[in-house]
Amino acid sequence: MQYPTLIHHGAVDGVTGSCHQYFLNDQQSVLIDCGLFQGIEQGRGKAGSDSAQINFSLDGIQALLLTHVHIDHAGRIPYLIAAGFQGPIYCSKASALLLPLVLEDALKMGITRDEKLITGFIQAVSRQLRPCHYGQWYPLEGCAETTQIRFQNAGHILGSAYIEIRHQTLLPDEQGWYKAVFSGDLGARDTPLLPDPTPLKEADLLVLESTYGDKNHEDRKNRQQRLQQVLEKAFKDNGTVLIPAFSIGRTQELLYELEDIIHRMQGQAIHQGLRWEQLDIIVDSPLAANFTAVYKELKDYWDDEAKQKLQSGRHPLQFEQLLTIKSHDDHQKVVQHLADTGRPAIVIAASGMCAGGRVVNYLKALLSSARHQILFIGYQARGTPGAAILQQAQTGGHVQLDGEDYPIKAEVIQLSGYSAHADQQDLLHFVDQMQAPPKQIRLVHGDSDAKLELKRKLKARGHTVVIG
């Protein structure tokens, strides 16, 4: 076998389960991400129906390199540890603070609610963490001194990174040095709160995500205006706007945008005498609330615009209209109250693809009434309830939730400009701005159509492209 080489343990036939094993030589390798499969892709793992299990050998794996903490990139870490992995886990400084929250929630949802076991596990994982600054080279433990890694801002969520690996190789045409780059999930430009992705200068191998390889988002610069228009129209129907959102990233972006709308529209009516500043913004997710608190702590990682708002005395992630629901009893009361009264409100609830979490109870209570709106702002993987709702809403169909059918009479809206993923133009821009073209681009983390179209676009620019 010729080294370096790459084996994919996920995100090769779809967009979830990211896990890539990069072999430096015949004895040493590293893992890049270890995420869960979601939606229809849950059956695609080589482990069969239980695709969360680790079905590959850990021999020679020196470290886990984590691009970011979304569950489809980090959710299999408990299974990796259970399989015997004891090596270092490298990630950005911000991801090191967020990861314990993600893993604690993943354990409670899928493995155990035993607090003692969870606490012990989190403490053990924390000892394996190696937090890294952006832009700084670090030696890889257990590897040759010349093998180094560097994390660069990917602009996807707080702490997200693309990872550069440079090392010596025996390949005759590489002059002894080789650099592989793993994009993880790249963020779109002009994302609220976060700086744009750091430009990549060079790479021999670029492993590139392709989630939106065949699509371009709506103009992001006008998306706040479109969000405001959707809300104004929705509240004329005297109902609730339900936004399924991921606890980390999308929720914080939404709060940032909503604070700005309320700040601009202060004193103006939104609904039958109800002014914008009187509108309830409900975040019904303890995990999202915890993430938001960490986002506030890590304001040094915010972009310049967000920092300026802080300096002017505004609080983009903590404003007086914001209500956070933590207990399950309070959650049930809010669901019932909104279903019974039709009080205008915005509810942000996890999970983003409606595959579980508190958003499911809201859907059961609100979907069958035409006075409510379901607003999707993110990618809905095939096989998830979110994707089914989007499809069935076009024909007035129904969706199955927890084994029961629910008619879709609420208005279902999708705003693609709020995706945290780079679109086709952003992905092409990321490659175009490189000082020298990569020797090979390998496309992962995308459905077949997305990868094929992005491959066509990149080949037209003269690049060598393979599909992972």
C-alpha positions as CSV (number, residue, x, y, z in Angstrom):
1,M,0.0,0.0,0.0
2,Q,1.2,3.5,-0.8
3,Y,1.2,6.0,2.0
4,P,-0.4,8.3,2.9
5,T,-3.8,6.8,2.3
6,L,-7.3,7.3,3.5
7,I,-10.2,5.1,4.6
8,H,-13.7,6.5,5.2
9,H,-15.8,5.1,8.1
10,G,-18.7,7.5,7.4
11,A,-19.9,10.5,5.4
12,V,-18.9,8.9,2.1
13,D,-22.4,7.9,0.9
14,G,-24.2,10.8,2.5
15,V,-23.9,13.7,4.8
16,T,-23.7,12.2,8.3
17,G,-21.4,9.9,10.3
18,S,-18.2,11.8,9.4
19,C,-15.2,9.6,10.3
20,H,-12.0,9.4,8.2
21,Q,-8.9,7.4,9.0
22,Y,-5.7,8.9,7.6
23,F,-2.7,6.5,7.4
24,L,0.6,8.2,7.8
25,N,2.4,4.9,7.3
26,D,1.7,1.2,7.7
27,Q,1.8,1.5,11.5
28,Q,0.3,4.9,12.4
29,S,-2.9,6.6,11.5
30,V,-5.2,9.3,12.9
31,L,-9.0,9.6,12.9
32,I,-10.6,12.8,11.7
33,D,-14.0,13.1,13.4
34,C,-16.2,10.3,14.8
35,G,-19.8,11.2,14.2
36,L,-23.2,9.5,14.3
37,F,-25.2,8.5,11.3
38,Q,-28.6,10.2,11.1
39,G,-31.9,9.7,9.2
40,I,-31.9,7.2,6.4
41,E,-28.1,6.9,6.8
42,Q,-28.4,5.2,10.1
43,G,-28.6,1.9,8.3
44,R,-25.5,2.6,6.1
45,G,-22.9,2.0,8.7
46,K,-20.9,-1.2,8.2
47,A,-22.0,-2.3,11.7
48,G,-25.5,-2.9,10.3
49,S,-28.5,-1.6,12.2
50,D,-26.4,-0.4,15.1
51,S,-24.3,2.0,13.0
52,A,-23.1,3.8,16.1
53,Q,-20.8,0.9,17.0
54,I,-17.1,1.1,16.1
55,N,-16.6,-1.5,13.4
56,F,-13.0,-0.9,12.5
57,S,-9.7,-1.8,14.3
58,L,-8.1,0.8,16.6
59,D,-4.7,-0.6,16.1
60,G,-2.2,2.1,15.2
61,I,-4.7,5.0,15.7
62,Q,-2.6,7.6,17.4
63,A,-5.1,10.4,17.9
64,L,-8.6,11.7,17.1
65,L,-8.7,15.1,15.4
66,L,-12.1,16.8,15.8
67,T,-13.2,19.5,13.4
68,H,-16.2,20.5,15.5
69,V,-18.8,19.2,18.0
70,H,-21.9,18.7,15.9
71,I,-23.3,15.2,16.6
72,D,-22.7,13.9,13.1
73,H,-19.0,14.7,13.6
74,A,-18.6,13.9,17.3
75,G,-21.5,11.6,18.4
76,R,-19.6,8.3,18.1
77,I,-16.9,9.4,20.5
78,P,-18.5,7.5,23.5
79,Y,-18.5,4.3,21.4
80,L,-14.9,5.0,20.4
81,I,-13.9,5.3,24.0
82,A,-15.9,2.2,24.9
83,A,-14.0,0.3,22.1
84,G,-10.8,1.1,23.9
85,F,-9.5,4.3,22.4
86,Q,-7.3,6.1,25.0
87,G,-5.3,8.4,22.7
88,P,-5.4,12.2,22.7
89,I,-8.4,14.1,21.2
90,Y,-7.2,17.3,19.5
91,C,-9.7,20.1,18.8
92,S,-9.9,23.9,19.0
93,K,-10.0,25.7,22.3
94,A,-13.7,26.5,21.9
95,S,-14.6,22.9,20.9
96,A,-12.9,21.7,24.0
97,L,-15.4,23.7,26.1
98,L,-18.4,22.6,24.1
99,L,-17.6,18.9,23.6
100,P,-18.4,17.8,27.2
101,L,-21.9,19.3,26.9
102,V,-22.5,17.5,23.6
103,L,-21.3,14.2,24.9
104,E,-23.2,14.4,28.1
105,D,-26.4,15.0,26.1
106,A,-25.6,12.2,23.7
107,L,-25.1,9.8,26.6
108,K,-28.4,10.8,28.2
109,M,-30.3,10.4,24.9
110,G,-28.8,7.1,23.7
111,I,-26.8,5.2,26.4
112,T,-27.5,6.0,30.0
113,R,-29.0,8.5,32.5
114,D,-26.8,7.3,35.3
115,E,-25.3,10.6,36.5
116,K,-22.3,8.9,38.1
117,L,-21.4,7.0,35.0
118,I,-21.8,10.1,32.8
119,T,-19.7,12.2,35.1
120,G,-16.9,9.6,35.2
121,F,-17.0,9.3,31.4
122,I,-16.9,13.1,30.9
123,Q,-14.0,13.4,33.3
124,A,-12.1,10.7,31.4
125,V,-12.7,12.3,28.0
126,S,-11.6,15.7,29.4
127,R,-8.3,14.2,30.3
128,Q,-7.8,13.1,26.7
129,L,-8.6,16.6,25.2
130,R,-5.8,18.6,23.7
131,P,-7.2,22.1,23.1
132,C,-5.4,24.0,20.3
133,H,-5.3,27.6,19.2
134,Y,-6.2,28.5,15.7
135,G,-3.3,29.0,13.3
136,Q,-0.6,27.3,15.4
137,W,1.2,24.1,14.5
138,Y,1.2,21.3,17.1
139,P,3.2,18.0,17.1
140,L,1.1,14.8,17.1
141,E,1.7,12.7,20.2
142,G,3.0,9.2,19.4
143,C,4.1,10.2,15.8
144,A,7.3,11.4,14.3
145,E,8.4,14.8,15.4
146,T,8.0,16.1,11.9
147,T,4.2,15.2,11.9
148,Q,2.3,18.3,12.9
149,I,-1.3,19.5,12.8
150,R,-2.9,22.9,12.6
151,F,-6.5,24.1,13.2
152,Q,-7.9,27.0,11.2
153,N,-11.3,28.7,11.6
154,A,-13.9,27.1,9.4
155,G,-16.7,29.5,10.2
156,H,-19.4,26.8,10.6
157,I,-20.1,27.0,14.3
158,L,-18.1,28.3,17.3
159,G,-14.9,26.4,17.5
160,S,-15.3,24.7,14.1
161,A,-12.0,24.2,12.2
162,Y,-10.5,22.7,9.1
163,I,-7.5,20.6,9.9
164,E,-4.1,20.7,8.2
165,I,-1.7,17.7,8.6
166,R,1.8,18.0,7.4
167,H,4.4,15.2,7.6
168,Q,7.2,13.5,5.7
169,T,6.3,10.9,3.2
170,L,8.1,8.4,0.9
171,L,6.2,9.4,-2.1
172,P,8.8,10.1,-4.8
173,D,7.2,13.2,-6.3
174,E,6.4,15.0,-3.0
175,Q,10.1,15.9,-2.1
176,G,9.7,14.3,1.4
177,W,6.8,16.6,2.6
178,Y,3.1,16.2,2.3
179,K,0.1,18.2,3.5
180,A,-3.4,16.8,3.8
181,V,-6.3,19.1,4.7
182,F,-9.7,18.0,6.0
183,S,-12.4,20.7,5.7
184,G,-14.9,19.3,8.2
185,D,-18.0,21.5,7.7
186,L,-17.2,24.8,6.1
187,G,-19.3,27.8,7.1
188,A,-20.9,30.2,4.6
189,R,-19.6,33.7,4.3
190,D,-21.4,36.5,6.1
191,T,-22.6,34.2,8.9
192,P,-23.8,36.1,12.1
193,L,-21.4,36.1,15.0
194,L,-18.6,34.2,13.3
195,P,-15.7,35.4,11.1
196,D,-15.6,34.0,7.6
197,P,-13.5,30.8,7.1
198,T,-9.7,31.4,7.1
199,P,-8.4,31.1,3.6
200,L,-6.5,27.9,2.9
201,K,-3.1,28.6,1.2
202,E,-2.0,25.2,-0.1
203,A,-2.6,21.4,0.2
204,D,-1.5,18.3,-1.6
205,L,-4.7,16.5,-0.7
206,L,-7.9,18.4,0.1
207,V,-10.8,16.3,1.6
208,L,-13.7,18.6,1.0
209,E,-17.3,18.5,2.2
210,S,-20.0,18.8,-0.4
211,T,-23.3,19.1,1.5
212,Y,-24.5,21.9,-0.8
213,G,-22.3,21.1,-3.7
214,D,-25.2,21.4,-6.1
215,K,-27.0,24.4,-4.6
216,N,-26.6,28.0,-3.7
217,H,-28.3,29.7,-0.8
218,E,-30.5,32.7,-1.0
219,D,-28.7,36.0,-0.6
220,R,-27.5,35.9,3.0
221,K,-27.3,39.7,3.2
222,N,-31.1,40.0,2.8
223,R,-32.0,37.0,4.9
224,Q,-32.8,39.1,8.0
225,Q,-35.3,41.1,6.0
226,R,-36.9,37.8,4.7
227,L,-37.1,36.4,8.3
228,Q,-38.8,39.6,9.4
229,Q,-41.3,39.4,6.5
230,V,-42.1,35.7,7.4
231,L,-42.7,36.6,11.0
232,E,-44.9,39.6,10.2
233,K,-47.0,37.4,7.9
234,A,-47.1,34.5,10.3
235,F,-48.4,36.6,13.3
236,K,-51.4,37.8,11.3
237,D,-52.7,34.3,11.7
238,N,-52.6,34.6,15.5
239,G,-50.3,31.6,15.9
240,T,-46.9,30.4,16.9
241,V,-43.8,30.2,14.7
242,L,-41.9,27.0,15.5
243,I,-38.3,26.8,14.4
244,P,-36.6,23.4,14.7
245,A,-32.9,24.3,15.2
246,F,-29.7,22.6,16.3
247,S,-28.7,23.5,19.8
248,I,-25.3,24.8,18.8
249,G,-24.7,27.3,16.0
250,R,-28.1,27.8,14.4
251,T,-29.9,28.7,17.7
252,Q,-27.3,31.4,18.5
253,E,-27.4,32.8,15.0
254,L,-31.2,33.1,15.2
255,L,-31.1,34.9,18.5
256,Y,-28.5,37.3,17.1
257,E,-30.8,38.1,14.2
258,L,-33.9,38.4,16.3
259,E,-32.3,40.8,18.7
260,D,-31.3,43.0,15.8
261,I,-34.9,42.9,14.3
262,I,-36.4,43.8,17.7
263,H,-33.8,46.6,18.2
264,R,-34.7,48.1,14.8
265,M,-38.4,47.7,15.2
266,Q,-38.8,48.8,18.8
267,G,-42.1,50.6,19.4
268,Q,-43.7,49.3,16.2
269,A,-46.7,46.9,16.2
270,I,-46.3,43.3,14.9
271,H,-49.7,42.0,15.8
272,Q,-53.0,43.6,17.0
273,G,-51.3,46.1,19.3
274,L,-48.5,43.8,20.2
275,R,-45.2,45.5,19.8
276,W,-42.0,43.8,18.7
277,E,-40.4,44.3,22.0
278,Q,-43.3,42.5,23.7
279,L,-42.9,39.4,21.5
280,D,-41.9,36.2,23.4
281,I,-38.8,34.5,22.0
282,I,-38.8,31.0,23.6
283,V,-35.7,28.7,23.6
284,D,-37.0,25.3,24.7
285,S,-33.7,23.4,25.0
286,P,-31.5,23.1,28.1
287,L,-28.6,22.1,25.9
288,A,-29.1,25.2,23.6
289,A,-29.2,27.4,26.7
290,N,-25.9,25.9,27.9
291,F,-24.3,26.4,24.5
292,T,-25.5,30.0,24.4
293,A,-23.9,30.6,27.8
294,V,-20.6,29.3,26.4
295,Y,-21.0,31.4,23.2
296,K,-21.2,34.4,25.5
297,E,-18.1,33.4,27.4
298,L,-16.2,33.0,24.1
299,K,-17.0,36.4,22.7
300,D,-13.3,36.9,21.8
301,Y,-14.1,34.5,18.9
302,W,-17.0,36.6,17.6
303,D,-16.7,38.7,14.5
304,D,-16.1,42.4,14.5
305,E,-19.8,43.4,14.0
306,A,-20.9,41.3,17.0
307,K,-18.1,42.7,19.2
308,Q,-19.2,46.3,18.3
309,K,-22.7,45.6,19.4
310,L,-21.4,44.4,22.8
311,Q,-19.3,47.6,23.1
312,S,-22.4,49.7,22.4
313,G,-24.3,48.1,25.3
314,R,-26.4,45.6,23.4
315,H,-26.6,41.9,24.3
316,P,-27.2,39.9,21.1
317,L,-27.6,36.6,22.9
318,Q,-29.3,37.8,26.1
319,F,-32.2,40.2,25.8
320,E,-35.3,40.7,27.9
321,Q,-37.8,39.1,25.5
322,L,-35.9,35.8,25.6
323,L,-37.4,33.0,27.7
324,T,-35.5,29.8,28.3
325,I,-37.4,26.6,29.2
326,K,-35.4,24.1,31.2
327,S,-37.6,21.7,33.1
328,H,-39.7,19.1,31.3
329,D,-42.8,20.2,33.3
330,D,-42.4,23.8,32.1
331,H,-41.9,22.5,28.5
332,Q,-45.2,20.6,28.6
333,K,-47.0,23.6,30.0
334,V,-45.7,25.9,27.3
335,V,-46.6,23.5,24.5
336,Q,-50.2,23.2,25.8
337,H,-50.5,27.0,26.4
338,L,-49.4,27.9,22.9
339,A,-51.7,25.2,21.4
340,D,-54.7,26.4,23.4
341,T,-54.3,30.2,23.2
342,G,-52.6,30.8,19.9
343,R,-50.5,33.4,21.6
344,P,-48.0,34.9,19.1
345,A,-44.6,33.6,19.9
346,I,-41.4,32.3,18.4
347,V,-40.2,29.0,19.6
348,I,-36.8,27.6,18.9
349,A,-36.5,24.0,19.9
350,A,-34.1,21.1,19.2
351,S,-33.6,19.0,17.3
352,G,-33.0,20.6,13.9
353,M,-34.1,17.6,11.8
354,C,-37.1,16.9,14.1
355,A,-35.7,13.4,14.8
356,G,-36.1,13.7,18.5
357,G,-36.0,16.2,21.3
358,R,-38.6,18.7,22.5
359,V,-39.5,20.0,19.0
360,V,-41.4,16.7,18.5
361,N,-44.0,17.6,21.2
362,Y,-44.5,21.1,19.6
363,L,-45.0,19.5,16.2
364,K,-47.6,17.1,17.6
365,A,-49.5,20.0,19.1
366,L,-49.2,22.6,16.3
367,L,-48.9,20.8,13.0
368,S,-52.7,20.2,12.6
369,S,-53.6,23.9,12.9
370,A,-53.4,26.3,10.0
371,R,-52.8,29.3,12.3
372,H,-49.2,28.1,13.1
373,Q,-46.0,28.1,11.0
374,I,-43.1,25.7,10.9
375,L,-40.0,27.5,9.8
376,F,-37.0,25.4,8.6
377,I,-33.7,27.1,8.4
378,G,-31.3,24.2,8.0
379,Y,-30.5,21.0,6.0
380,Q,-33.0,18.2,6.4
381,A,-31.3,14.8,5.8
382,R,-33.2,12.2,3.9
383,G,-35.2,9.9,6.1
384,T,-35.7,12.4,8.9
385,P,-39.1,13.8,10.0
386,G,-38.0,17.2,9.0
387,A,-37.4,16.1,5.4
388,A,-40.8,14.3,5.4
389,I,-42.6,17.5,6.7
390,L,-41.1,19.6,3.9
391,Q,-42.1,17.1,1.3
392,Q,-45.6,16.2,2.6
393,A,-46.5,19.9,3.2
394,Q,-46.6,20.5,-0.5
395,T,-49.5,18.1,-0.9
396,G,-51.2,18.6,2.5
397,G,-50.1,15.2,3.6
398,H,-49.1,13.8,7.0
399,V,-45.9,12.9,8.9
400,Q,-45.3,10.1,11.3
401,L,-44.0,11.0,14.8
402,D,-43.4,8.4,17.4
403,G,-45.4,5.9,15.4
404,E,-48.5,8.1,14.9
405,D,-49.7,10.0,11.8
406,Y,-50.2,13.8,12.1
407,P,-51.8,15.8,9.4
408,I,-49.8,18.8,8.2
409,K,-52.1,21.9,8.1
410,A,-49.7,24.4,9.5
411,E,-47.8,26.5,7.0
412,V,-44.4,25.1,6.3
413,I,-41.7,27.5,5.2
414,Q,-38.0,27.0,4.4
415,L,-35.4,29.8,4.4
416,S,-32.2,28.4,3.0
417,G,-30.1,31.5,3.7
418,Y,-29.7,30.4,7.3
419,S,-27.8,27.3,6.5
420,A,-24.6,27.1,8.5
421,H,-23.0,25.2,5.6
422,A,-21.1,26.7,2.7
423,D,-23.0,26.5,-0.5
424,Q,-21.6,25.7,-3.9
425,Q,-20.2,29.2,-4.5
426,D,-18.6,29.2,-1.0
427,L,-17.0,25.8,-1.7
428,L,-15.6,26.9,-5.0
429,H,-14.4,30.1,-3.5
430,F,-12.5,28.2,-0.8
431,V,-10.6,26.3,-3.5
432,D,-10.2,29.2,-5.8
433,Q,-8.5,31.4,-3.2
434,M,-5.7,28.8,-2.7
435,Q,-2.3,30.1,-3.8
436,A,-1.6,26.8,-5.5
437,P,-4.1,24.2,-6.6
438,P,-4.2,20.9,-4.6
439,K,-2.9,17.8,-6.3
440,Q,-6.1,16.0,-5.5
441,I,-9.6,17.0,-4.1
442,R,-11.6,14.2,-2.5
443,L,-15.3,14.9,-2.0
444,V,-17.1,13.6,1.0
445,H,-20.1,14.5,3.2
446,G,-22.6,15.0,0.5
447,D,-25.4,13.1,-1.4
448,S,-24.5,11.7,-4.8
449,D,-26.1,14.6,-6.8
450,A,-24.3,17.2,-4.8
451,K,-20.9,15.5,-5.1
452,L,-21.2,14.9,-8.8
453,E,-22.2,18.5,-9.6
454,L,-19.4,19.9,-7.4
455,K,-17.0,17.5,-9.1
456,R,-18.1,18.7,-12.5
457,K,-17.6,22.4,-11.5
458,L,-14.1,21.7,-10.0
459,K,-12.9,19.6,-13.0
460,A,-14.0,22.5,-15.2
461,R,-11.5,24.6,-13.3
462,G,-8.8,22.1,-14.0
463,H,-8.7,20.2,-10.7
464,T,-8.2,16.5,-10.2
465,V,-11.3,15.3,-8.3
466,V,-12.3,12.0,-6.9
467,I,-15.4,11.1,-4.9
468,G,-14.6,9.6,-1.5
